[in-house]
Amino acid sequence: MEQTRVAMLAVVVENPAHIEKLNQLLHEYRQYIIGRMGIPYDKRGISLISVALDAPTGIISALSGKIGMLDGITAKAVYSKL
């Protein structure tokens, strides 16, 4: 079994048109998700989502890349040293 890493995926949603696709991606990767929290920031018209993951680095990178390809949605992963 491949070694896993703990990471936080920060997601900024500036265009809600692709929220359904974002939720589908998170559902596909649900086995690696420890938890997630979404914060709507109405003043700026955006949403901020944090996703805690425990997964192989390739899985984390793949999810981050797929989310980042959605128009109006940005994703960045931060890895723990564990």
Sequence and secondary structure as in RCSB ss.txt:
>XXXX:A:sequence
MEQTRVAMLAVVVENPAHIEKLNQLLHEYRQYIIGRMGIPYDKRGISLISVALDAPTGIISALSGKIGMLDGITA
KAVYSKL
>XXXX:A:secstr
    EEEEEEEEES GGGHHHHHHHHHHTGGGEEEEEEEEETTTTEEEEEEEEEE HHHHHHHHHHHHTSTTEEE
EEEE   
